[in-house]
């Protein structure tokens, strides 16, 4: 059947029934989220949940919660097992849970690579409060060249949610890690 540019076909594969959808255009990440939400009745889950810092207060991005992105290891010079790669969509994010023993102001040092032609901006939320609407991650000239951006934030005692969300339709930079510096 054809419904608004979508062709639905039912196929029998290895004795099981599967519906195959053929689209007359490439799907955007927003399309995929909408289809998933319609089929499953909820938005897609973020990947991973909580990862403790190492002894240097470094939180690896590939072990963070990643929404509309994925952990990858296809470019050189990262630490850990890889890095977080944002999908090319505004609203994609990387989120860490950071533990603090007291209320304190800290520096958040973010290791990133931006091999794109344009600077990419992220907004910073700490515990669901917008703290910086546009942190600029300048191009590094190559996806294997890593630089740092540092911003300050106030943490509360206990677990703190640190989220970096892409502002632009081409997503954010690749993030290697978040270091919490007291």
Long-range contacts (C-beta under 8 A, 24 or more apart in sequence): 28-89, 29-68, 29-87, 29-88, 29-89, 29-92, 30-89, 33-68, 46-95, 47-71, 49-97, 50-97, 50-159, 51-96, 51-97, 52-99, 53-98, 53-99, 53-180, 56-179, 57-179, 57-180, 57-181, 57-182, 58-177, 58-178, 58-179, 59-96, 59-98, 59-177, 59-178, 59-179, 59-180, 60-176, 60-177, 61-94, 61-96, 61-175, 61-176, 61-177, 61-178, 64-94, 64-95, 64-96, 64-178, 65-94, 65-95, 65-96, 66-93, 66-94, 66-95, 67-91, 67-92, 67-93, 67-94, 67-95, 68-92, 68-93, 69-93, 69-94, 69-171, 69-172, 72-174, 75-113, 75-115, 75-143, 75-144, 75-174, 76-144, 77-113, 77-144, 77-145, 77-146, 78-113, 78-146, 78-174, 78-176, 79-111, 79-176, 79-177, 80-176, 80-177, 83-113, 83-174, 83-175, 83-176, 84-174, 84-175, 85-174, 86-166, 86-171, 86-172, 86-173, 86-174, 86-175, 87-171, 88-169, 88-170, 88-171, 89-166, 89-169, 89-171, 90-166, 90-167, 90-168, 90-169, 90-171, 91-165, 91-166, 92-165, 92-166, 92-171, 92-172, 93-163, 93-164, 93-165, 93-166, 94-163, 94-164, 94-172, 94-175, 95-161, 95-162, 95-163, 95-164, 96-161, 96-162, 96-163, 96-178, 97-159, 97-160, 97-161, 97-162, 98-155, 98-159, 98-160, 98-161, 98-162, 98-178, 98-180, 99-158, 99-159, 99-160, 100-155, 100-156, 100-157, 100-158, 100-160, 101-157, 102-157, 103-154, 103-155, 103-156, 103-157, 104-154, 104-155, 104-182, 105-152, 105-153, 105-154, 105-155, 106-152, 106-153, 106-154, 106-155, 106-180, 106-181, 106-182, 107-150, 107-151, 107-152, 107-180, 107-181, 107-182, 108-150, 108-151, 108-152, 108-153, 108-162, 108-178, 108-179, 108-180, 108-181, 109-148, 109-149, 109-150, 109-178, 109-179, 109-180, 109-181, 110-137, 110-148, 110-149, 110-150, 110-151, 110-164, 110-175, 110-177, 110-178, 110-179, 111-146, 111-147, 111-148, 111-175, 111-176, 111-177, 111-179, 112-137, 112-140, 112-146, 112-147, 112-148, 112-149, 112-173, 112-174, 112-175, 112-176, 113-140, 113-142, 113-143, 113-144, 113-145, 113-146, 113-147, 113-173, 113-174, 113-176, 114-138, 114-139, 114-140, 114-143, 114-147, 114-173, 114-174, 115-139, 115-140, 115-141, 115-142, 115-143, 115-144, 115-145, 116-170, 116-173, 118-170, 120-166, 120-167, 120-168, 120-170, 120-171, 120-172, 120-173, 121-166, 121-167, 121-168, 121-172, 122-164, 122-165, 122-166, 122-167, 122-172, 122-173, 123-164, 123-165, 123-167, 124-151, 124-153, 124-162, 124-163, 124-164, 125-161, 125-162, 125-163, 125-165, 126-153, 126-154, 126-155, 126-160, 126-161, 126-162, 126-163, 127-156, 127-160, 127-161, 128-161, 133-167, 134-167, 135-164, 137-172, 137-173, 140-173, 143-174, 146-176, 150-181, 155-180
